[in-house]
Amino acid sequence: VKLEIYNVLGQKVRTLVDAQMQPGRYKATWDGRNDTGAAVTSGVYIYRFVAGDFKSVQKMVLMK
């Protein structure tokens, strides 16, 4: 399972999950920081979720 966040330029901002996981329901929370721990600005971000053959890409808005 992999869950990554990208900015609108396509640059990876954060990897929230990158692990083998058993089937089930899980929750991931993004604290609005990048992989180095710096706070990101308000704006539109893209999250990409991959689990096996399933892939989903969606937009979200971060408002501070």
PyMOL Python script that loads the backbone (N, CA, C, O; Angstrom):
from pymol import cmd

cmd.read_pdbstr("""\
ATOM      1  N   VAL A   1       0.855  -1.176   0.000  1.00  0.00           N
ATOM      2  CA  VAL A   1       0.000   0.000   0.000  1.00  0.00           C
ATOM      3  C   VAL A   1       0.893   1.228   0.000  1.00  0.00           C
ATOM      4  O   VAL A   1       1.863   1.310   0.753  1.00  0.00           O
ATOM      5  N   LYS A   2       0.549   2.181  -0.858  1.00  0.00           N
ATOM      6  CA  LYS A   2       1.310   3.424  -0.911  1.00  0.00           C
ATOM      7  C   LYS A   2       0.339   4.587  -1.010  1.00  0.00           C
ATOM      8  O   LYS A   2      -0.594   4.563  -1.812  1.00  0.00           O
ATOM      9  N   LEU A   3       0.566   5.610  -0.186  1.00  0.00           N
ATOM     10  CA  LEU A   3      -0.234   6.829  -0.214  1.00  0.00           C
ATOM     11  C   LEU A   3       0.731   8.002  -0.231  1.00  0.00           C
ATOM     12  O   LEU A   3       1.473   8.229   0.725  1.00  0.00           O
ATOM     13  N   GLU A   4       0.708   8.749  -1.338  1.00  0.00           N
ATOM     14  CA  GLU A   4       1.627   9.869  -1.525  1.00  0.00           C
ATOM     15  C   GLU A   4       0.850  11.135  -1.836  1.00  0.00           C
ATOM     16  O   GLU A   4      -0.243  11.087  -2.401  1.00  0.00           O
ATOM     17  N   ILE A   5       1.428  12.268  -1.462  1.00  0.00           N
ATOM     18  CA  ILE A   5       0.827  13.571  -1.727  1.00  0.00           C
ATOM     19  C   ILE A   5       1.768  14.354  -2.631  1.00  0.00           C
ATOM     20  O   ILE A   5       2.979  14.385  -2.417  1.00  0.00           O
ATOM     21  N   TYR A   6       1.180  14.989  -3.653  1.00  0.00           N
ATOM     22  CA  TYR A   6       1.930  15.780  -4.627  1.00  0.00           C
ATOM     23  C   TYR A   6       1.358  17.187  -4.684  1.00  0.00           C
ATOM     24  O   TYR A   6       0.184  17.403  -4.384  1.00  0.00           O
ATOM     25  N   ASN A   7       2.206  18.152  -5.076  1.00  0.00           N
ATOM     26  CA  ASN A   7       1.680  19.497  -5.326  1.00  0.00           C
ATOM     27  C   ASN A   7       1.159  19.557  -6.764  1.00  0.00           C
ATOM     28  O   ASN A   7       1.273  18.583  -7.507  1.00  0.00           O
ATOM     29  N   VAL A   8       0.593  20.694  -7.152  1.00  0.00           N
ATOM     30  CA  VAL A   8      -0.001  20.801  -8.492  1.00  0.00           C
ATOM     31  C   VAL A   8       1.043  20.775  -9.605  1.00  0.00           C
ATOM     32  O   VAL A   8       0.692  20.614 -10.773  1.00  0.00           O
ATOM     33  N   LEU A   9       2.311  20.930  -9.263  1.00  0.00           N
ATOM     34  CA  LEU A   9       3.384  20.830 -10.258  1.00  0.00           C
ATOM     35  C   LEU A   9       3.840  19.388 -10.456  1.00  0.00           C
ATOM     36  O   LEU A   9       4.701  19.111 -11.292  1.00  0.00           O
ATOM     37  N   GLY A  10       3.253  18.466  -9.678  1.00  0.00           N
ATOM     38  CA  GLY A  10       3.618  17.061  -9.794  1.00  0.00           C
ATOM     39  C   GLY A  10       4.797  16.656  -8.941  1.00  0.00           C
ATOM     40  O   GLY A  10       5.293  15.536  -9.068  1.00  0.00           O
ATOM     41  N   GLN A  11       5.259  17.541  -8.073  1.00  0.00           N
ATOM     42  CA  GLN A  11       6.384  17.227  -7.194  1.00  0.00           C
ATOM     43  C   GLN A  11       5.866  16.517  -5.949  1.00  0.00           C
ATOM     44  O   GLN A  11       4.898  16.958  -5.329  1.00  0.00           O
ATOM     45  N   LYS A  12       6.520  15.410  -5.585  1.00  0.00           N
ATOM     46  CA  LYS A  12       6.087  14.689  -4.396  1.00  0.00           C
ATOM     47  C   LYS A  12       6.366  15.526  -3.154  1.00  0.00           C
ATOM     48  O   LYS A  12       7.476  16.019  -2.954  1.00  0.00           O
ATOM     49  N   VAL A  13       5.347  15.675  -2.330  1.00  0.00           N
ATOM     50  CA  VAL A  13       5.444  16.466  -1.108  1.00  0.00           C
ATOM     51  C   VAL A  13       5.658  15.549   0.094  1.00  0.00           C
ATOM     52  O   VAL A  13       6.485  15.831   0.961  1.00  0.00           O
ATOM     53  N   ARG A  14       4.903  14.450   0.136  1.00  0.00           N
ATOM     54  CA  ARG A  14       4.952  13.598   1.321  1.00  0.00           C
ATOM     55  C   ARG A  14       4.530  12.178   0.979  1.00  0.00           C
ATOM     56  O   ARG A  14       3.620  11.970   0.177  1.00  0.00           O
ATOM     57  N   THR A  15       5.188  11.212   1.584  1.00  0.00           N
ATOM     58  CA  THR A  15       4.750   9.819   1.545  1.00  0.00           C
ATOM     59  C   THR A  15       4.152   9.516   2.909  1.00  0.00           C
ATOM     60  O   THR A  15       4.858   9.527   3.918  1.00  0.00           O
ATOM     61  N   LEU A  16       2.856   9.246   2.941  1.00  0.00           N
ATOM     62  CA  LEU A  16       2.186   8.961   4.210  1.00  0.00           C
ATOM     63  C   LEU A  16       2.240   7.484   4.562  1.00  0.00           C
ATOM     64  O   LEU A  16       2.388   7.130   5.732  1.00  0.00           O
ATOM     65  N   VAL A  17       2.120   6.617   3.559  1.00  0.00           N
ATOM     66  CA  VAL A  17       2.135   5.172   3.784  1.00  0.00           C
ATOM     67  C   VAL A  17       2.936   4.529   2.670  1.00  0.00           C
ATOM     68  O   VAL A  17       2.767   4.860   1.496  1.00  0.00           O
ATOM     69  N   ASP A  18       3.810   3.606   3.047  1.00  0.00           N
ATOM     70  CA  ASP A  18       4.540   2.782   2.081  1.00  0.00           C
ATOM     71  C   ASP A  18       4.883   1.480   2.791  1.00  0.00           C
ATOM     72  O   ASP A  18       5.997   1.304   3.284  1.00  0.00           O
ATOM     73  N   ALA A  19       3.904   0.562   2.839  1.00  0.00           N
ATOM     74  CA  ALA A  19       4.086  -0.646   3.641  1.00  0.00           C
ATOM     75  C   ALA A  19       3.173  -1.767   3.154  1.00  0.00           C
ATOM     76  O   ALA A  19       2.146  -1.524   2.521  1.00  0.00           O
ATOM     77  N   GLN A  20       3.570  -2.992   3.461  1.00  0.00           N
ATOM     78  CA  GLN A  20       2.689  -4.139   3.263  1.00  0.00           C
ATOM     79  C   GLN A  20       1.640  -4.092   4.367  1.00  0.00           C
ATOM     80  O   GLN A  20       1.972  -3.891   5.535  1.00  0.00           O
ATOM     81  N   MET A  21       0.368  -4.276   3.998  1.00  0.00           N
ATOM     82  CA  MET A  21      -0.698  -4.222   4.992  1.00  0.00           C
ATOM     83  C   MET A  21      -1.696  -5.339   4.733  1.00  0.00           C
ATOM     84  O   MET A  21      -1.925  -5.733   3.589  1.00  0.00           O
ATOM     85  N   GLN A  22      -2.277  -5.837   5.795  1.00  0.00           N
ATOM     86  CA  GLN A  22      -3.332  -6.835   5.697  1.00  0.00           C
ATOM     87  C   GLN A  22      -4.611  -6.161   5.206  1.00  0.00           C
ATOM     88  O   GLN A  22      -4.799  -4.966   5.433  1.00  0.00           O
ATOM     89  N   PRO A  23      -5.491  -6.903   4.539  1.00  0.00           N
ATOM     90  CA  PRO A  23      -6.770  -6.320   4.131  1.00  0.00           C
ATOM     91  C   PRO A  23      -7.520  -5.771   5.343  1.00  0.00           C
ATOM     92  O   PRO A  23      -7.483  -6.355   6.426  1.00  0.00           O
ATOM     93  N   GLY A  24      -8.187  -4.668   5.150  1.00  0.00           N
ATOM     94  CA  GLY A  24      -8.948  -4.059   6.237  1.00  0.00           C
ATOM     95  C   GLY A  24      -9.126  -2.581   6.000  1.00  0.00           C
ATOM     96  O   GLY A  24      -8.796  -2.065   4.932  1.00  0.00           O
ATOM     97  N   ARG A  25      -9.653  -1.901   7.007  1.00  0.00           N
ATOM     98  CA  ARG A  25      -9.874  -0.459   6.931  1.00  0.00           C
ATOM     99  C   ARG A  25      -8.792   0.236   7.742  1.00  0.00           C
ATOM    100  O   ARG A  25      -8.481  -0.161   8.864  1.00  0.00           O
ATOM    101  N   TYR A  26      -8.233   1.273   7.156  1.00  0.00           N
ATOM    102  CA  TYR A  26      -7.173   2.040   7.797  1.00  0.00           C
ATOM    103  C   TYR A  26      -7.451   3.520   7.612  1.00  0.00           C
ATOM    104  O   TYR A  26      -8.223   3.913   6.738  1.00  0.00           O
ATOM    105  N   LYS A  27      -6.823   4.328   8.432  1.00  0.00           N
ATOM    106  CA  LYS A  27      -6.975   5.778   8.333  1.00  0.00           C
ATOM    107  C   LYS A  27      -5.587   6.401   8.311  1.00  0.00           C
ATOM    108  O   LYS A  27      -4.706   5.997   9.071  1.00  0.00           O
ATOM    109  N   ALA A  28      -5.396   7.381   7.442  1.00  0.00           N
ATOM    110  CA  ALA A  28      -4.135   8.123   7.383  1.00  0.00           C
ATOM    111  C   ALA A  28      -4.466   9.604   7.520  1.00  0.00           C
ATOM    112  O   ALA A  28      -5.423  10.095   6.923  1.00  0.00           O
ATOM    113  N   THR A  29      -3.676  10.297   8.302  1.00  0.00           N
ATOM    114  CA  THR A  29      -3.881  11.726   8.516  1.00  0.00           C
ATOM    115  C   THR A  29      -2.630  12.471   8.099  1.00  0.00           C
ATOM    116  O   THR A  29      -1.520  12.100   8.481  1.00  0.00           O
ATOM    117  N   TRP A  30      -2.811  13.520   7.317  1.00  0.00           N
ATOM    118  CA  TRP A  30      -1.696  14.361   6.892  1.00  0.00           C
ATOM    119  C   TRP A  30      -1.674  15.604   7.759  1.00  0.00           C
ATOM    120  O   TRP A  30      -2.693  16.276   7.915  1.00  0.00           O
ATOM    121  N   ASP A  31      -0.532  15.906   8.318  1.00  0.00           N
ATOM    122  CA  ASP A  31      -0.384  17.063   9.209  1.00  0.00           C
ATOM    123  C   ASP A  31      -0.014  18.352   8.473  1.00  0.00           C
ATOM    124  O   ASP A  31       0.290  19.359   9.113  1.00  0.00           O
ATOM    125  N   GLY A  32      -0.037  18.333   7.136  1.00  0.00           N
ATOM    126  CA  GLY A  32       0.277  19.535   6.368  1.00  0.00           C
ATOM    127  C   GLY A  32       1.763  19.825   6.269  1.00  0.00           C
ATOM    128  O   GLY A  32       2.169  20.957   6.009  1.00  0.00           O
ATOM    129  N   ARG A  33       2.570  18.796   6.475  1.00  0.00           N
ATOM    130  CA  ARG A  33       4.026  18.948   6.389  1.00  0.00           C
ATOM    131  C   ARG A  33       4.570  18.073   5.267  1.00  0.00           C
ATOM    132  O   ARG A  33       3.946  17.095   4.857  1.00  0.00           O
ATOM    133  N   ASN A  34       5.758  18.454   4.780  1.00  0.00           N
ATOM    134  CA  ASN A  34       6.390  17.652   3.732  1.00  0.00           C
ATOM    135  C   ASN A  34       7.268  16.575   4.370  1.00  0.00           C
ATOM    136  O   ASN A  34       7.283  16.427   5.592  1.00  0.00           O
ATOM    137  N   ASP A  35       7.996  15.825   3.542  1.00  0.00           N
ATOM    138  CA  ASP A  35       8.825  14.729   4.053  1.00  0.00           C
ATOM    139  C   ASP A  35       9.957  15.198   4.963  1.00  0.00           C
ATOM    140  O   ASP A  35      10.466  14.413   5.763  1.00  0.00           O
ATOM    141  N   THR A  36      10.359  16.464   4.854  1.00  0.00           N
ATOM    142  CA  THR A  36      11.425  16.976   5.723  1.00  0.00           C
ATOM    143  C   THR A  36      10.881  17.609   6.996  1.00  0.00           C
ATOM    144  O   THR A  36      11.654  18.044   7.850  1.00  0.00           O
ATOM    145  N   GLY A  37       9.548  17.666   7.134  1.00  0.00           N
ATOM    146  CA  GLY A  37       8.936  18.217   8.338  1.00  0.00           C
ATOM    147  C   GLY A  37       8.546  19.675   8.245  1.00  0.00           C
ATOM    148  O   GLY A  37       8.015  20.231   9.206  1.00  0.00           O
ATOM    149  N   ALA A  38       8.797  20.311   7.106  1.00  0.00           N
ATOM    150  CA  ALA A  38       8.440  21.722   6.936  1.00  0.00           C
ATOM    151  C   ALA A  38       6.959  21.841   6.568  1.00  0.00           C
ATOM    152  O   ALA A  38       6.431  21.030   5.809  1.00  0.00           O
ATOM    153  N   ALA A  39       6.304  22.855   7.112  1.00  0.00           N
ATOM    154  CA  ALA A  39       4.897  23.096   6.802  1.00  0.00           C
ATOM    155  C   ALA A  39       4.761  23.535   5.348  1.00  0.00           C
ATOM    156  O   ALA A  39       5.568  24.320   4.851  1.00  0.00           O
ATOM    157  N   VAL A  40       3.741  23.026   4.676  1.00  0.00           N
ATOM    158  CA  VAL A  40       3.478  23.427   3.294  1.00  0.00           C
ATOM    159  C   VAL A  40       2.415  24.518   3.293  1.00  0.00           C
ATOM    160  O   VAL A  40       1.722  24.724   4.289  1.00  0.00           O
ATOM    161  N   THR A  41       2.295  25.210   2.174  1.00  0.00           N
ATOM    162  CA  THR A  41       1.335  26.310   2.077  1.00  0.00           C
ATOM    163  C   THR A  41      -0.067  25.781   1.776  1.00  0.00           C
ATOM    164  O   THR A  41      -0.239  24.656   1.308  1.00  0.00           O
ATOM    165  N   SER A  42      -1.054  26.616   2.054  1.00  0.00           N
ATOM    166  CA  SER A  42      -2.430  26.287   1.679  1.00  0.00           C
ATOM    167  C   SER A  42      -2.506  26.178   0.166  1.00  0.00           C
ATOM    168  O   SER A  42      -1.787  26.880  -0.546  1.00  0.00           O
ATOM    169  N   GLY A  43      -3.365  25.310  -0.324  1.00  0.00           N
ATOM    170  CA  GLY A  43      -3.524  25.172  -1.765  1.00  0.00           C
ATOM    171  C   GLY A  43      -4.081  23.823  -2.146  1.00  0.00           C
ATOM    172  O   GLY A  43      -4.547  23.063  -1.297  1.00  0.00           O
ATOM    173  N   VAL A  44      -4.028  23.534  -3.436  1.00  0.00           N
ATOM    174  CA  VAL A  44      -4.536  22.275  -3.976  1.00  0.00           C
ATOM    175  C   VAL A  44      -3.397  21.260  -4.018  1.00  0.00           C
ATOM    176  O   VAL A  44      -2.290  21.567  -4.458  1.00  0.00           O
ATOM    177  N   TYR A  45      -3.687  20.063  -3.558  1.00  0.00           N
ATOM    178  CA  TYR A  45      -2.727  18.964  -3.565  1.00  0.00           C
ATOM    179  C   TYR A  45      -3.404  17.734  -4.152  1.00  0.00           C
ATOM    180  O   TYR A  45      -4.630  17.617  -4.147  1.00  0.00           O
ATOM    181  N   ILE A  46      -2.598  16.837  -4.649  1.00  0.00           N
ATOM    182  CA  ILE A  46      -3.075  15.600  -5.254  1.00  0.00           C
ATOM    183  C   ILE A  46      -2.605  14.451  -4.371  1.00  0.00           C
ATOM    184  O   ILE A  46      -1.442  14.405  -3.969  1.00  0.00           O
ATOM    185  N   TYR A  47      -3.512  13.524  -4.072  1.00  0.00           N
ATOM    186  CA  TYR A  47      -3.049  12.325  -3.377  1.00  0.00           C
ATOM    187  C   TYR A  47      -3.222  11.121  -4.284  1.00  0.00           C
ATOM    188  O   TYR A  47      -4.199  11.001  -5.024  1.00  0.00           O
ATOM    189  N   ARG A  48      -2.245  10.236  -4.202  1.00  0.00           N
ATOM    190  CA  ARG A  48      -2.212   9.030  -5.037  1.00  0.00           C
ATOM    191  C   ARG A  48      -2.173   7.828  -4.111  1.00  0.00           C
ATOM    192  O   ARG A  48      -1.266   7.689  -3.290  1.00  0.00           O
ATOM    193  N   PHE A  49      -3.167   6.962  -4.252  1.00  0.00           N
ATOM    194  CA  PHE A  49      -3.292   5.774  -3.420  1.00  0.00           C
ATOM    195  C   PHE A  49      -3.159   4.541  -4.303  1.00  0.00           C
ATOM    196  O   PHE A  49      -3.862   4.413  -5.305  1.00  0.00           O
ATOM    197  N   VAL A  50      -2.258   3.635  -3.934  1.00  0.00           N
ATOM    198  CA  VAL A  50      -2.048   2.401  -4.689  1.00  0.00           C
ATOM    199  C   VAL A  50      -2.076   1.233  -3.712  1.00  0.00           C
ATOM    200  O   VAL A  50      -1.371   1.232  -2.703  1.00  0.00           O
ATOM    201  N   ALA A  51      -2.903   0.236  -4.029  1.00  0.00           N
ATOM    202  CA  ALA A  51      -2.976  -0.992  -3.230  1.00  0.00           C
ATOM    203  C   ALA A  51      -3.148  -2.157  -4.201  1.00  0.00           C
ATOM    204  O   ALA A  51      -4.234  -2.372  -4.739  1.00  0.00           O
ATOM    205  N   GLY A  52      -2.081  -2.897  -4.416  1.00  0.00           N
ATOM    206  CA  GLY A  52      -2.139  -3.987  -5.388  1.00  0.00           C
ATOM    207  C   GLY A  52      -2.405  -3.436  -6.776  1.00  0.00           C
ATOM    208  O   GLY A  52      -1.674  -2.571  -7.259  1.00  0.00           O
ATOM    209  N   ASP A  53      -3.461  -3.940  -7.421  1.00  0.00           N
ATOM    210  CA  ASP A  53      -3.826  -3.472  -8.763  1.00  0.00           C
ATOM    211  C   ASP A  53      -4.702  -2.226  -8.733  1.00  0.00           C
ATOM    212  O   ASP A  53      -4.953  -1.623  -9.776  1.00  0.00           O
ATOM    213  N   PHE A  54      -5.167  -1.834  -7.553  1.00  0.00           N
ATOM    214  CA  PHE A  54      -6.047  -0.669  -7.429  1.00  0.00           C
ATOM    215  C   PHE A  54      -5.219   0.610  -7.345  1.00  0.00           C
ATOM    216  O   PHE A  54      -4.234   0.676  -6.609  1.00  0.00           O
ATOM    217  N   LYS A  55      -5.629   1.629  -8.110  1.00  0.00           N
ATOM    218  CA  LYS A  55      -4.975   2.940  -8.071  1.00  0.00           C
ATOM    219  C   LYS A  55      -6.039   4.022  -8.062  1.00  0.00           C
ATOM    220  O   LYS A  55      -7.040   3.919  -8.771  1.00  0.00           O
ATOM    221  N   SER A  56      -5.826   5.055  -7.266  1.00  0.00           N
ATOM    222  CA  SER A  56      -6.754   6.179  -7.221  1.00  0.00           C
ATOM    223  C   SER A  56      -5.953   7.463  -7.073  1.00  0.00           C
ATOM    224  O   SER A  56      -5.030   7.541  -6.262  1.00  0.00           O
ATOM    225  N   VAL A  57      -6.316   8.471  -7.864  1.00  0.00           N
ATOM    226  CA  VAL A  57      -5.686   9.788  -7.789  1.00  0.00           C
ATOM    227  C   VAL A  57      -6.807  10.807  -7.623  1.00  0.00           C
ATOM    228  O   VAL A  57      -7.737  10.855  -8.429  1.00  0.00           O
ATOM    229  N   GLN A  58      -6.714  11.624  -6.567  1.00  0.00           N
ATOM    230  CA  GLN A  58      -7.760  12.597  -6.266  1.00  0.00           C
ATOM    231  C   GLN A  58      -7.136  13.927  -5.859  1.00  0.00           C
ATOM    232  O   GLN A  58      -5.979  13.991  -5.446  1.00  0.00           O
ATOM    233  N   LYS A  59      -7.933  14.987  -5.987  1.00  0.00           N
ATOM    234  CA  LYS A  59      -7.499  16.318  -5.550  1.00  0.00           C
ATOM    235  C   LYS A  59      -8.035  16.600  -4.158  1.00  0.00           C
ATOM    236  O   LYS A  59      -9.078  16.081  -3.761  1.00  0.00           O
ATOM    237  N   MET A  60      -7.306  17.431  -3.422  1.00  0.00           N
ATOM    238  CA  MET A  60      -7.785  17.913  -2.131  1.00  0.00           C
ATOM    239  C   MET A  60      -7.283  19.332  -1.932  1.00  0.00           C
ATOM    240  O   MET A  60      -6.327  19.759  -2.580  1.00  0.00           O
ATOM    241  N   VAL A  61      -7.925  20.054  -1.042  1.00  0.00           N
ATOM    242  CA  VAL A  61      -7.537  21.429  -0.735  1.00  0.00           C
ATOM    243  C   VAL A  61      -7.080  21.483   0.710  1.00  0.00           C
ATOM    244  O   VAL A  61      -7.791  21.043   1.613  1.00  0.00           O
ATOM    245  N   LEU A  62      -5.889  22.025   0.925  1.00  0.00           N
ATOM    246  CA  LEU A  62      -5.372  22.245   2.278  1.00  0.00           C
ATOM    247  C   LEU A  62      -5.593  23.710   2.614  1.00  0.00           C
ATOM    248  O   LEU A  62      -5.086  24.598   1.930  1.00  0.00           O
ATOM    249  N   MET A  63      -6.351  23.954   3.667  1.00  0.00           N
ATOM    250  CA  MET A  63      -6.612  25.326   4.118  1.00  0.00           C
ATOM    251  C   MET A  63      -6.121  25.452   5.549  1.00  0.00           C
ATOM    252  O   MET A  63      -6.489  24.661   6.418  1.00  0.00           O
ATOM    253  N   LYS A  64      -5.287  26.453   5.784  1.00  0.00           N
ATOM    254  CA  LYS A  64      -4.753  26.664   7.135  1.00  0.00           C
ATOM    255  C   LYS A  64      -5.418  27.839   7.789  1.00  0.00           C
ATOM    256  O   LYS A  64      -5.100  28.172   8.930  1.00  0.00           O
TER     257      LYS A  64
END
""", "prot")
cmd.dss("prot")
cmd.show_as("cartoon", "prot")
cmd.util.cbc("prot")
cmd.orient("prot")
